[in-house]
Amino acid sequence: MRKEIVRTDRAPAAIGPYSQAVKIGEMIFVSGQIPIDPATGDIVNGDIKAQTRQVLTHLKSVLEAAGSSMAKVVKTTVFITNMDNFAQVNETYAEFFTTQPPARACVEVSRLPKNVSVEIEAIAVL
């Protein structure tokens, strides 16, 4: 199988030695997305819901660039810096996964890149 790098301008460029996503066979592995405005590189202003919405919008854009969609996500990992935000993250997350949500893990971490409050990665199929 051939590994294909996925790239879109509708999500932030990688800020390190990694790809936005990798497609291999029928699988797409999307790197963790954070709430950065892809046009300016600035952190999106707003509460945890606004940041989560931006992150999921990035995931959607990367998946679409790979030829997939949010409906084809099979697993996500959510990283948050404060478990007190769990309910608000879930509320926004549910807007993007309305039926048959993927398997998921959610963990609290001490710090995320650029000091954001949420990061989400995903695995999807074509």
N, CA, C and O atoms as a printed pandas DataFrame, in Angstrom:
     atom_number atom_name residue_name chain_id  residue_number  x_coord  y_coord  z_coord
0              1         N          MET        A               1    0.829   -1.192    0.000
1              2        CA          MET        A               1    0.000    0.000    0.000
2              3         C          MET        A               1    0.867    1.248    0.000
3              4         O          MET        A               1    1.939    1.287    0.605
4              5         N          ARG        A               2    0.383    2.247   -0.683
5              6        CA          ARG        A               2    1.115    3.504   -0.789
6              7         C          ARG        A               2    0.595    4.503    0.247
7              8         O          ARG        A               2   -0.614    4.691    0.381
8              9         N          LYS        A               3    1.495    5.128    0.965
9             10        CA          LYS        A               3    1.159    6.156    1.940
10            11         C          LYS        A               3    1.013    7.485    1.206
11            12         O          LYS        A               3    1.894    7.880    0.443
12            13         N          GLU        A               4   -0.104    8.174    1.441
13            14        CA          GLU        A               4   -0.354    9.468    0.800
14            15         C          GLU        A               4   -0.523   10.539    1.879
15            16         O          GLU        A               4   -1.286   10.362    2.829
16            17         N          ILE        A               5    0.192   11.641    1.720
17            18        CA          ILE        A               5    0.088   12.760    2.648
18            19         C          ILE        A               5   -1.091   13.630    2.226
19            20         O          ILE        A               5   -1.245   13.962    1.050
20            21         N          VAL        A               6   -1.924   13.996    3.209
21            22        CA          VAL        A               6   -3.100   14.838    2.955
22            23         C          VAL        A               6   -2.799   16.237    3.461
23            24         O          VAL        A               6   -2.253   16.408    4.551
24            25         N          ARG        A               7   -3.155   17.231    2.668
25            26        CA          ARG        A               7   -2.892   18.640    3.018
26            27         C          ARG        A               7   -4.032   19.493    2.523
27            28         O          ARG        A               7   -4.528   19.299    1.413
28            29         N          THR        A               8   -4.456   20.451    3.356
29            30        CA          THR        A               8   -5.456   21.429    2.952
30            31         C          THR        A               8   -5.136   22.777    3.590
31            32         O          THR        A               8   -4.614   22.843    4.702
32            33         N          ASP        A               9   -5.456   23.841    2.872
33            34        CA          ASP        A               9   -5.288   25.194    3.415
34            35         C          ASP        A               9   -6.442   25.584    4.328
35            36         O          ASP        A               9   -6.397   26.634    4.969
36            37         N          ARG        A              10   -7.484   24.742    4.394
37            38        CA          ARG        A              10   -8.656   25.047    5.226
38            39         C          ARG        A              10   -8.455   24.633    6.685
39            40         O          ARG        A              10   -9.356   24.783    7.509
40            41         N          ALA        A              11   -7.270   24.114    6.995
41            42        CA          ALA        A              11   -6.886   23.774    8.367
42            43         C          ALA        A              11   -5.458   24.270    8.569
43            44         O          ALA        A              11   -4.735   24.471    7.593
44            45         N          PRO        A              12   -5.041   24.472    9.816
45            46        CA          PRO        A              12   -3.693   24.986   10.053
46            47         C          PRO        A              12   -2.617   24.043    9.515
47            48         O          PRO        A              12   -2.749   22.820    9.572
48            49         N          ALA        A              13   -1.572   24.632    9.002
49            50        CA          ALA        A              13   -0.418   23.849    8.566
50            51         C          ALA        A              13    0.222   23.211    9.800
51            52         O          ALA        A              13    0.094   23.725   10.911
52            53         N          ALA        A              14    0.898   22.106    9.597
53            54        CA          ALA        A              14    1.597   21.441   10.690
54            55         C          ALA        A              14    2.628   22.390   11.294
55            56         O          ALA        A              14    3.323   23.106   10.574
56            57         N          ILE        A              15    2.719   22.386   12.631
57            58        CA          ILE        A              15    3.681   23.263   13.301
58            59         C          ILE        A              15    4.902   22.471   13.774
59            60         O          ILE        A              15    5.618   22.892   14.683
60            61         N          GLY        A              16    5.121   21.331   13.147
61            62        CA          GLY        A              16    6.255   20.482   13.473
62            63         C          GLY        A              16    6.471   19.490   12.347
63            64         O          GLY        A              16    5.868   19.617   11.281
64            65         N          PRO        A              17    7.321   18.511   12.574
65            66        CA          PRO        A              17    7.632   17.527   11.530
66            67         C          PRO        A              17    6.576   16.414   11.444
67            68         O          PRO        A              17    6.855   15.255   11.751
68            69         N          TYR        A              18    5.383   16.781   11.029
69            70        CA          TYR        A              18    4.287   15.830   10.862
70            71         C          TYR        A              18    3.358   16.327    9.770
71            72         O          TYR        A              18    3.470   17.468    9.321
72            73         N          SER        A              19    2.445   15.474    9.344
73            74        CA          SER        A              19    1.475   15.823    8.293
74            75         C          SER        A              19    0.116   16.080    8.912
75            76         O          SER        A              19   -0.183   15.576    9.995
76            77         N          GLN        A              20   -0.720   16.874    8.222
77            78        CA          GLN        A              20   -2.085   17.080    8.697
78            79         C          GLN        A              20   -2.807   15.746    8.785
79            80         O          GLN        A              20   -3.553   15.494    9.732
80            81         N          ALA        A              21   -2.582   14.895    7.792
81            82        CA          ALA        A              21   -3.172   13.556    7.805
82            83         C          ALA        A              21   -2.378   12.659    6.870
83            84         O          ALA        A              21   -1.648   13.124    5.995
84            85         N          VAL        A              22   -2.543   11.366    7.081
85            86        CA          VAL        A              22   -1.941   10.363    6.224
86            87         C          VAL        A              22   -3.041    9.391    5.817
87            88         O          VAL        A              22   -3.822    8.914    6.640
88            89         N          LYS        A              23   -3.072    9.117    4.518
89            90        CA          LYS        A              23   -4.033    8.153    3.987
90            91         C          LYS        A              23   -3.254    6.931    3.538
91            92         O          LYS        A              23   -2.265    7.044    2.813
92            93         N          ILE        A              24   -3.704    5.766    3.970
93            94        CA          ILE        A              24   -3.095    4.514    3.537
94            95         C          ILE        A              24   -4.212    3.490    3.382
95            96         O          ILE        A              24   -4.976    3.240    4.314
96            97         N          GLY        A              25   -4.294    2.917    2.224
97            98        CA          GLY        A              25   -5.395    2.005    1.943
98            99         C          GLY        A              25   -6.706    2.745    2.075
99           100         O          GLY        A              25   -6.892    3.804    1.475
100          101         N          GLU        A              26   -7.609    2.196    2.852
101          102        CA          GLU        A              26   -8.932    2.804    3.071
102          103         C          GLU        A              26   -8.992    3.598    4.376
103          104         O          GLU        A              26  -10.071    4.002    4.809
104          105         N          MET        A              27   -7.835    3.823    5.001
105          106        CA          MET        A              27   -7.781    4.499    6.303
106          107         C          MET        A              27   -7.158    5.885    6.192
107          108         O          MET        A              27   -6.250    6.117    5.393
108          109         N          ILE        A              28   -7.669    6.803    7.016
109          110        CA          ILE        A              28   -7.125    8.151    7.122
110          111         C          ILE        A              28   -6.826    8.413    8.593
111          112         O          ILE        A              28   -7.685    8.224    9.454
112          113         N          PHE        A              29   -5.604    8.849    8.872
113          114        CA          PHE        A              29   -5.170    9.164   10.221
114          115         C          PHE        A              29   -4.932   10.673   10.275
115          116         O          PHE        A              29   -3.986   11.181    9.672
116          117         N          VAL        A              30   -5.792   11.383   11.000
117          118        CA          VAL        A              30   -5.707   12.841   11.068
118          119         C          VAL        A              30   -4.962   13.238   12.334
119          120         O          VAL        A              30   -5.331   12.836   13.438
120          121         N          SER        A              31   -3.917   14.028   12.163
121          122        CA          SER        A              31   -3.150   14.529   13.301
122          123         C          SER        A              31   -4.027   15.397   14.189
123          124         O          SER        A              31   -5.051   15.922   13.753
124          125         N          GLY        A              32   -3.609   15.538   15.436
125          126        CA          GLY        A              32   -4.340   16.385   16.371
126          127         C          GLY        A              32   -4.489   17.798   15.828
127          128         O          GLY        A              32   -3.525   18.414   15.374
128          129         N          GLN        A              33   -5.705   18.289   15.886
129          130        CA          GLN        A              33   -6.011   19.642   15.428
130          131         C          GLN        A              33   -6.249   20.528   16.641
131          132         O          GLN        A              33   -6.866   20.108   17.620
132          133         N          ILE        A              34   -5.753   21.757   16.567
133          134        CA          ILE        A              34   -5.956   22.730   17.639
134          135         C          ILE        A              34   -6.656   23.954   17.061
135          136         O          ILE        A              34   -6.685   24.131   15.843
136          137         N          PRO        A              35   -7.226   24.811   17.930
137          138        CA          PRO        A              35   -8.037   25.932   17.458
138          139         C          PRO        A              35   -7.227   27.133   16.966
139          140         O          PRO        A              35   -7.198   28.191   17.594
140          141         N          ILE        A              36   -6.579   26.933   15.834
141          142        CA          ILE        A              36   -5.801   28.005   15.205
142          143         C          ILE        A              36   -6.533   28.440   13.947
143          144         O          ILE        A              36   -7.041   27.609   13.194
144          145         N          ASP        A              37   -6.584   29.735   13.726
145          146        CA          ASP        A              37   -7.130   30.267   12.476
146          147         C          ASP        A              37   -6.100   29.975   11.386
147          148         O          ASP        A              37   -4.979   30.478   11.456
148          149         N          PRO        A              38   -6.461   29.161   10.363
149          150        CA          PRO        A              38   -5.467   28.793    9.352
150          151         C          PRO        A              38   -4.960   29.978    8.531
151          152         O          PRO        A              38   -3.863   29.921    7.976
152          153         N          ALA        A              39   -5.744   31.042    8.452
153          154        CA          ALA        A              39   -5.339   32.211    7.664
154          155         C          ALA        A              39   -4.311   33.067    8.398
155          156         O          ALA        A              39   -3.394   33.608    7.780
156          157         N          THR        A              40   -4.466   33.188    9.726
157          158        CA          THR        A              40   -3.594   34.088   10.484
158          159         C          THR        A              40   -2.577   33.383   11.363
159          160         O          THR        A              40   -1.549   33.959   11.720
160          161         N          GLY        A              41   -2.863   32.139   11.711
161          162        CA          GLY        A              41   -1.993   31.419   12.642
162          163         C          GLY        A              41   -2.273   31.764   14.092
163          164         O          GLY        A              41   -1.573   31.295   14.989
164          165         N          ASP        A              42   -3.300   32.586   14.332
165          166        CA          ASP        A              42   -3.651   32.985   15.695
166          167         C          ASP        A              42   -4.611   31.983   16.327
167          168         O          ASP        A              42   -5.374   31.313   15.631
168          169         N          ILE        A              43   -4.563   31.891   17.648
169          170        CA          ILE        A              43   -5.510   31.065   18.383
170          171         C          ILE        A              43   -6.886   31.708   18.268
171          172         O          ILE        A              43   -7.022   32.926   18.381
172          173         N          VAL        A              44   -7.896   30.888   18.043
173          174        CA          VAL        A              44   -9.267   31.384   17.938
174          175         C          VAL        A              44   -9.720   31.885   19.303
175          176         O          VAL        A              44   -9.566   31.196   20.311
176          177         N          ASN        A              45  -10.272   33.073   19.323
177          178        CA          ASN        A              45  -10.797   33.632   20.567
178          179         C          ASN        A              45  -12.098   32.942   20.930
179          180         O          ASN        A              45  -12.813   32.453   20.056
180          181         N          GLY        A              46  -12.399   32.905   22.202
181          182        CA          GLY        A              46  -13.662   32.350   22.643
182          183         C          GLY        A              46  -13.484   31.297   23.713
183          184         O          GLY        A              46  -12.370   30.946   24.103
184          185         N          ASP        A              47  -14.621   30.804   24.174
185          186        CA          ASP        A              47  -14.629   29.809   25.237
186          187         C          ASP        A              47  -14.286   28.424   24.691
187          188         O          ASP        A              47  -13.962   28.276   23.512
188          189         N          ILE        A              48  -14.361   27.420   25.552
189          190        CA          ILE        A              48  -14.009   26.057   25.159
190          191         C          ILE        A              48  -14.915   25.543   24.044
191          192         O          ILE        A              48  -14.474   24.754   23.208
192          193         N          LYS        A              49  -16.163   25.973   24.021
193          194        CA          LYS        A              49  -17.068   25.547   22.956
194          195         C          LYS        A              49  -16.617   26.107   21.611
195          196         O          LYS        A              49  -16.624   25.388   20.612
196          197         N          ALA        A              50  -16.229   27.367   21.570
197          198        CA          ALA        A              50  -15.751   27.983   20.324
198          199         C          ALA        A              50  -14.464   27.310   19.861
199          200         O          ALA        A              50  -14.279   27.065   18.669
200          201         N          GLN        A              51  -13.582   27.013   20.802
201          202        CA          GLN        A              51  -12.331   26.356   20.445
202          203         C          GLN        A              51  -12.590   24.932   19.935
203          204         O          GLN        A              51  -11.977   24.501   18.959
204          205         N          THR        A              52  -13.485   24.216   20.587
205          206        CA          THR        A              52  -13.819   22.855   20.156
206          207         C          THR        A              52  -14.459   22.873   18.777
207          208         O          THR        A              52  -14.150   22.026   17.938
208          209         N          ARG        A              53  -15.341   23.822   18.539
209          210        CA          ARG        A              53  -15.997   23.949   17.231
210          211         C          ARG        A              53  -14.955   24.188   16.129
211          212         O          ARG        A              53  -15.053   23.616   15.043
212          213         N          GLN        A              54  -13.966   25.028   16.412
213          214        CA          GLN        A              54  -12.918   25.303   15.424
214          215         C          GLN        A              54  -12.080   24.057   15.156
215          216         O          GLN        A              54  -11.754   23.763   14.006
216          217         N          VAL        A              55  -11.732   23.331   16.205
217          218        CA          VAL        A              55  -10.959   22.103   16.060
218          219         C          VAL        A              55  -11.714   21.093   15.192
219          220         O          VAL        A              55  -11.133   20.497   14.285
220          221         N          LEU        A              56  -12.994   20.903   15.465
221          222        CA          LEU        A              56  -13.791   19.939   14.701
222          223         C          LEU        A              56  -14.001   20.405   13.263
223          224         O          LEU        A              56  -14.101   19.579   12.355
224          225         N          THR        A              57  -14.069   21.691   13.051
225          226        CA          THR        A              57  -14.151   22.226   11.687
226          227         C          THR        A              57  -12.870   21.893   10.927
227          228         O          THR        A              57  -12.921   21.546    9.747
228          229         N          HIS        A              58  -11.725   21.997   11.593
229          230        CA          HIS        A              58  -10.453   21.617   10.968
230          231         C          HIS        A              58  -10.436   20.131   10.630
231          232         O          HIS        A              58  -10.037   19.745    9.531
232          233         N          LEU        A              59  -10.868   19.303   11.566
233          234        CA          LEU        A              59  -10.922   17.863   11.306
234          235         C          LEU        A              59  -11.777   17.577   10.079
235          236         O          LEU        A              59  -11.401   16.786    9.214
236          237         N          LYS        A              60  -12.922   18.225   10.016
237          238        CA          LYS        A              60  -13.838   18.050    8.878
238          239         C          LYS        A              60  -13.144   18.436    7.577
239          240         O          LYS        A              60  -13.249   17.715    6.585
240          241         N          SER        A              61  -12.444   19.551    7.568
241          242        CA          SER        A              61  -11.749   20.021    6.364
242          243         C          SER        A              61  -10.664   19.051    5.918
243          244         O          SER        A              61  -10.535   18.771    4.727
244          245         N          VAL        A              62   -9.889   18.541    6.856
245          246        CA          VAL        A              62   -8.825   17.595    6.515
246          247         C          VAL        A              62   -9.429   16.297    5.984
247          248         O          VAL        A              62   -8.939   15.738    5.002
248          249         N          LEU        A              63  -10.479   15.823    6.623
249          250        CA          LEU        A              63  -11.137   14.604    6.156
250          251         C          LEU        A              63  -11.691   14.774    4.746
251          252         O          LEU        A              63  -11.558   13.878    3.913
252          253         N          GLU        A              64  -12.303   15.905    4.481
253          254        CA          GLU        A              64  -12.838   16.163    3.142
254          255         C          GLU        A              64  -11.722   16.221    2.108
255          256         O          GLU        A              64  -11.890   15.737    0.989
256          257         N          ALA        A              65  -10.587   16.808    2.471
257          258        CA          ALA        A              65   -9.438   16.855    1.555
258          259         C          ALA        A              65   -8.921   15.454    1.254
259          260         O          ALA        A              65   -8.344   15.214    0.193
260          261         N          ALA        A              66   -9.128   14.529    2.189
261          262        CA          ALA        A              66   -8.693   13.144    2.012
262          263         C          ALA        A              66   -9.729   12.298    1.278
263          264         O          ALA        A              66   -9.462   11.145    0.937
264          265         N          GLY        A              67  -10.920   12.872    1.031
265          266        CA          GLY        A              67  -11.980   12.125    0.368
266          267         C          GLY        A              67  -12.899   11.401    1.332
267          268         O          GLY        A              67  -13.591   10.462    0.937
268          269         N          SER        A              68  -12.918   11.818    2.582
269          270        CA          SER        A              68  -13.759   11.193    3.593
270          271         C          SER        A              68  -14.698   12.232    4.194
271          272         O          SER        A              68  -14.921   13.290    3.606
272          273         N          SER        A              69  -15.247   11.927    5.369
273          274        CA          SER        A              69  -16.163   12.860    6.025
274          275         C          SER        A              69  -16.243   12.534    7.514
275          276         O          SER        A              69  -15.729   11.511    7.968
276          277         N          MET        A              70  -16.886   13.405    8.252
277          278        CA          MET        A              70  -17.075   13.187    9.682
278          279         C          MET        A              70  -17.903   11.922    9.934
279          280         O          MET        A              70  -17.709   11.250   10.947
280          281         N          ALA        A              71  -18.808   11.598    9.038
281          282        CA          ALA        A              71  -19.648   10.409    9.189
282          283         C          ALA        A              71  -18.832    9.125    9.103
283          284         O          ALA        A              71  -19.301    8.066    9.518
284          285         N          LYS        A              72  -17.616    9.210    8.570
285          286        CA          LYS        A              72  -16.781    8.023    8.398
286          287         C          LYS        A              72  -15.668    7.931    9.437
287          288         O          LYS        A              72  -14.767    7.102    9.313
288          289         N          VAL        A              73  -15.730    8.782   10.461
289          290        CA          VAL        A              73  -14.754    8.718   11.549
290          291         C          VAL        A              73  -15.086    7.513   12.422
291          292         O          VAL        A              73  -16.233    7.327   12.830
292          293         N          VAL        A              74  -14.072    6.697   12.704
293          294        CA          VAL        A              74  -14.284    5.512   13.531
294          295         C          VAL        A              74  -13.711    5.660   14.943
295          296         O          VAL        A              74  -14.105    4.926   15.849
296          297         N          LYS        A              75  -12.776    6.610   15.137
297          298        CA          LYS        A              75  -12.159    6.785   16.453
298          299         C          LYS        A              75  -11.604    8.188   16.577
299          300         O          LYS        A              75  -10.982    8.701   15.647
300          301         N          THR        A              76  -11.828    8.810   17.725
301          302        CA          THR        A              76  -11.194   10.093   18.020
302          303         C          THR        A              76  -10.515    9.998   19.385
303          304         O          THR        A              76  -10.854    9.163   20.223
304          305         N          THR        A              77   -9.556   10.876   19.566
305          306        CA          THR        A              77   -8.975   11.093   20.880
306          307         C          THR        A              77   -9.055   12.585   21.148
307          308         O          THR        A              77   -8.585   13.399   20.354
308          309         N          VAL        A              78   -9.655   12.931   22.277
309          310        CA          VAL        A              78   -9.841   14.322   22.684
310          311         C          VAL        A              78   -8.895   14.586   23.846
311          312         O          VAL        A              78   -8.886   13.855   24.836
312          313         N          PHE        A              79   -8.106   15.632   23.713
313          314        CA          PHE        A              79   -7.197   16.061   24.775
314          315         C          PHE        A              79   -7.696   17.407   25.283
315          316         O          PHE        A              79   -7.839   18.349   24.504
316          317         N          ILE        A              80   -7.961   17.507   26.578
317          318        CA          ILE        A              80   -8.382   18.784   27.158
318          319         C          ILE        A              80   -7.503   19.100   28.366
319          320         O          ILE        A              80   -6.998   18.199   29.037
320          321         N          THR        A              81   -7.331   20.375   28.626
321          322        CA          THR        A              81   -6.459   20.776   29.733
322          323         C          THR        A              81   -7.203   20.908   31.052
323          324         O          THR        A              81   -6.587   21.111   32.098
324          325         N          ASN        A              82   -8.537   20.793   31.006
325          326        CA          ASN        A              82   -9.320   20.895   32.234
326          327         C          ASN        A              82  -10.560   20.012   32.099
327          328         O          ASN        A              82  -11.446   20.301   31.294
328          329         N          MET        A              83  -10.621   18.950   32.876
329          330        CA          MET        A              83  -11.743   18.024   32.795
330          331         C          MET        A              83  -13.057   18.690   33.189
331          332         O          MET        A              83  -14.125   18.147   32.906
332          333         N          ASP        A              84  -13.005   19.843   33.830
333          334        CA          ASP        A              84  -14.227   20.595   34.134
334          335         C          ASP        A              84  -14.926   21.055   32.849
335          336         O          ASP        A              84  -16.111   21.387   32.874
336          337         N          ASN        A              85  -14.197   21.077   31.733
337          338        CA          ASN        A              85  -14.767   21.477   30.436
338          339         C          ASN        A              85  -15.382   20.305   29.667
339          340         O          ASN        A              85  -15.872   20.485   28.553
340          341         N          PHE        A              86  -15.360   19.112   30.253
341          342        CA          PHE        A              86  -15.820   17.902   29.580
342          343         C          PHE        A              86  -17.240   18.040   29.014
343          344         O          PHE        A              86  -17.471   17.696   27.855
344          345         N          ALA        A              87  -18.173   18.525   29.796
345          346        CA          ALA        A              87  -19.575   18.642   29.351
346          347         C          ALA        A              87  -19.706   19.620   28.187
347          348         O          ALA        A              87  -20.453   19.355   27.245
348          349         N          GLN        A              88  -18.995   20.741   28.237
349          350        CA          GLN        A              88  -19.078   21.725   27.154
350          351         C          GLN        A              88  -18.441   21.194   25.877
351          352         O          GLN        A              88  -18.950   21.437   24.783
352          353         N          VAL        A              89  -17.337   20.477   26.008
353          354        CA          VAL        A              89  -16.703   19.856   24.843
354          355         C          VAL        A              89  -17.669   18.835   24.238
355          356         O          VAL        A              89  -17.852   18.800   23.021
356          357         N          ASN        A              90  -18.283   18.010   25.076
357          358        CA          ASN        A              90  -19.245   17.016   24.606
358          359         C          ASN        A              90  -20.411   17.656   23.859
359          360         O          ASN        A              90  -20.847   17.150   22.825
360          361         N          GLU        A              91  -20.906   18.759   24.382
361          362        CA          GLU        A              91  -22.037   19.445   23.755
362          363         C          GLU        A              91  -21.677   19.884   22.332
363          364         O          GLU        A              91  -22.464   19.692   21.405
364          365         N          THR        A              92  -20.526   20.452   22.167
365          366        CA          THR        A              92  -20.090   20.893   20.844
366          367         C          THR        A              92  -19.744   19.702   19.959
367          368         O          THR        A              92  -20.079   19.696   18.774
368          369         N          TYR        A              93  -19.086   18.708   20.511
369          370        CA          TYR        A              93  -18.718   17.488   19.795
370          371         C          TYR        A              93  -19.965   16.836   19.196
371          372         O          TYR        A              93  -19.937   16.364   18.060
372          373         N          ALA        A              94  -21.047   16.812   19.955
373          374        CA          ALA        A              94  -22.302   16.199   19.510
374          375         C          ALA        A              94  -22.895   16.907   18.296
375          376         O          ALA        A              94  -23.650   16.293   17.542
376          377         N          GLU        A              95  -22.574   18.177   18.088
377          378        CA          GLU        A              95  -23.046   18.908   16.900
378          379         C          GLU        A              95  -22.433   18.333   15.627
379          380         O          GLU        A              95  -23.045   18.412   14.562
380          381         N          PHE        A              96  -21.246   17.762   15.717
381          382        CA          PHE        A              96  -20.531   17.240   14.552
382          383         C          PHE        A              96  -20.742   15.737   14.346
383          384         O          PHE        A              96  -20.570   15.224   13.240
384          385         N          PHE        A              97  -21.111   15.049   15.411
385          386        CA          PHE        A              97  -21.354   13.611   15.341
386          387         C          PHE        A              97  -22.774   13.346   15.839
387          388         O          PHE        A              97  -22.978   12.935   16.982
388          389         N          THR        A              98  -23.748   13.586   14.967
389          390        CA          THR        A              98  -25.154   13.544   15.371
390          391         C          THR        A              98  -25.726   12.133   15.420
391          392         O          THR        A              98  -26.628   11.862   16.213
392          393         N          THR        A              99  -25.218   11.236   14.590
393          394        CA          THR        A              99  -25.677    9.843   14.614
394          395         C          THR        A              99  -24.466    8.931   14.519
395          396         O          THR        A              99  -23.454    9.292   13.920
396          397         N          GLN        A             100  -24.570    7.783   15.095
397          398        CA          GLN        A             100  -23.493    6.790   15.084
398          399         C          GLN        A             100  -22.128    7.417   15.364
399          400         O          GLN        A             100  -21.239    7.356   14.515
400          401         N          PRO        A             101  -21.949    8.017   16.544
401          402        CA          PRO        A             101  -20.664    8.647   16.858
402          403         C          PRO        A             101  -19.547    7.610   16.913
403          404         O          PRO        A             101  -19.792    6.432   17.170
404          405         N          PRO        A             102  -18.316    8.066   16.669
405          406        CA          PRO        A             102  -17.175    7.147   16.682
406          407         C          PRO        A             102  -16.808    6.732   18.107
407          408         O          PRO        A             102  -17.268    7.322   19.084
408          409         N          ALA        A             103  -15.979    5.713   18.194
409          410        CA          ALA        A             103  -15.355    5.378   19.475
410          411         C          ALA        A             103  -14.486    6.577   19.870
411          412         O          ALA        A             103  -14.032    7.331   19.010
412          413         N          ARG        A             104  -14.260    6.746   21.179
413          414        CA          ARG        A             104  -13.530    7.941   21.594
414          415         C          ARG        A             104  -12.850    7.741   22.937
415          416         O          ARG        A             104  -13.320    6.992   23.793
416          417         N          ALA        A             105  -11.742    8.426   23.093
417          418        CA          ALA        A             105  -11.103    8.563   24.401
418          419         C          ALA        A             105  -11.006   10.059   24.665
419          420         O          ALA        A             105  -10.828   10.849   23.738
420          421         N          CYS        A             106  -11.123   10.441   25.917
421          422        CA          CYS        A             106  -10.944   11.849   26.300
422          423         C          CYS        A             106  -10.052   11.861   27.531
423          424         O          CYS        A             106  -10.354   11.227   28.543
424          425         N          VAL        A             107   -8.957   12.588   27.430
425          426        CA          VAL        A             107   -8.010   12.637   28.534
426          427         C          VAL        A             107   -7.653   14.081   28.873
427          428         O          VAL        A             107   -7.585   14.950   28.004
428          429         N          GLU        A             108   -7.430   14.304   30.155
429          430        CA          GLU        A             108   -6.946   15.608   30.599
430          431         C          GLU        A             108   -5.428   15.581   30.554
431          432         O          GLU        A             108   -4.789   14.638   31.020
432          433         N          VAL        A             109   -4.869   16.637   29.985
433          434        CA          VAL        A             109   -3.412   16.760   29.883
434          435         C          VAL        A             109   -2.980   18.067   30.541
435          436         O          VAL        A             109   -3.785   18.983   30.708
436          437         N          SER        A             110   -1.728   18.144   30.907
437          438        CA          SER        A             110   -1.263   19.342   31.603
438          439         C          SER        A             110   -1.071   20.533   30.676
439          440         O          SER        A             110   -1.190   21.684   31.095
440          441         N          ARG        A             111   -0.769   20.243   29.394
441          442        CA          ARG        A             111   -0.508   21.354   28.476
442          443         C          ARG        A             111   -0.613   20.856   27.043
443          444         O          ARG        A             111   -0.302   19.702   26.747
444          445         N          LEU        A             112   -1.060   21.750   26.152
445          446        CA          LEU        A             112   -1.161   21.455   24.727
446          447         C          LEU        A             112   -0.380   22.499   23.939
447          448         O          LEU        A             112   -0.070   23.562   24.478
448          449         N          PRO        A             113   -0.052   22.223   22.672
449          450        CA          PRO        A             113    0.681   23.196   21.873
450          451         C          PRO        A             113    0.005   24.572   21.879
451          452         O          PRO        A             113   -1.220   24.683   21.827
452          453         N          LYS        A             114    0.816   25.582   21.942
453          454        CA          LYS        A             114    0.366   26.982   21.944
454          455         C          LYS        A             114   -0.579   27.293   23.100
455          456         O          LYS        A             114   -1.322   28.274   23.059
456          457         N          ASN        A             115   -0.547   26.448   24.133
457          458        CA          ASN        A             115   -1.364   26.629   25.336
458          459         C          ASN        A             115   -2.862   26.656   25.067
459          460         O          ASN        A             115   -3.606   27.329   25.781
460          461         N          VAL        A             116   -3.316   25.932   24.045
461          462        CA          VAL        A             116   -4.754   25.851   23.769
462          463         C          VAL        A             116   -5.408   24.936   24.796
463          464         O          VAL        A             116   -4.723   24.255   25.559
464          465         N          SER        A             117   -6.730   24.926   24.810
465          466        CA          SER        A             117   -7.483   24.141   25.791
466          467         C          SER        A             117   -7.951   22.790   25.282
467          468         O          SER        A             117   -8.340   21.933   26.075
468          469         N          VAL        A             118   -7.919   22.583   23.942
469          470        CA          VAL        A             118   -8.434   21.337   23.382
470          471         C          VAL        A             118   -7.675   20.971   22.111
471          472         O          VAL        A             118   -7.287   21.839   21.330
472          473         N          GLU        A             119   -7.474   19.682   21.923
473          474        CA          GLU        A             119   -6.889   19.127   20.698
474          475         C          GLU        A             119   -7.616   17.813   20.421
475          476         O          GLU        A             119   -7.888   17.042   21.341
476          477         N          ILE        A             120   -7.929   17.561   19.154
477          478        CA          ILE        A             120   -8.614   16.327   18.796
478          479         C          ILE        A             120   -7.938   15.713   17.563
479          480         O          ILE        A             120   -7.647   16.402   16.586
480          481         N          GLU        A             121   -7.697   14.388   17.638
481          482        CA          GLU        A             121   -7.184   13.624   16.495
482          483         C          GLU        A             121   -8.248   12.612   16.104
483          484         O          GLU        A             121   -9.152   12.315   16.885
484          485         N          ALA        A             122   -8.135   12.077   14.875
485          486        CA          ALA        A             122   -9.166   11.156   14.400
486          487         C          ALA        A             122   -8.601   10.099   13.457
487          488         O          ALA        A             122   -7.577   10.297   12.804
488          489         N          ILE        A             123   -9.300    8.981   13.410
489          490        CA          ILE        A             123   -9.063    7.937   12.435
490          491         C          ILE        A             123  -10.383    7.734   11.702
491          492         O          ILE        A             123  -11.439    7.613   12.323
492          493         N          ALA        A             124  -10.311    7.697   10.365
493          494        CA          ALA        A             124  -11.528    7.547    9.563
494          495         C          ALA        A             124  -11.263    6.575    8.413
495          496         O          ALA        A             124  -10.126    6.182    8.152
496          497         N          VAL        A             125  -12.336    6.206    7.746
497          498        CA          VAL        A             125  -12.246    5.368    6.559
498          499         C          VAL        A             125  -12.696    6.192    5.356
499          500         O          VAL        A             125  -13.336    7.234    5.500
500          501         N          LEU        A             126  -12.347    5.702    4.167
501          502        CA          LEU        A             126  -12.787    6.381    2.945
502          503         C          LEU        A             126  -14.226    6.038    2.637
503          504         O          LEU        A             126  -14.776    6.515    1.645
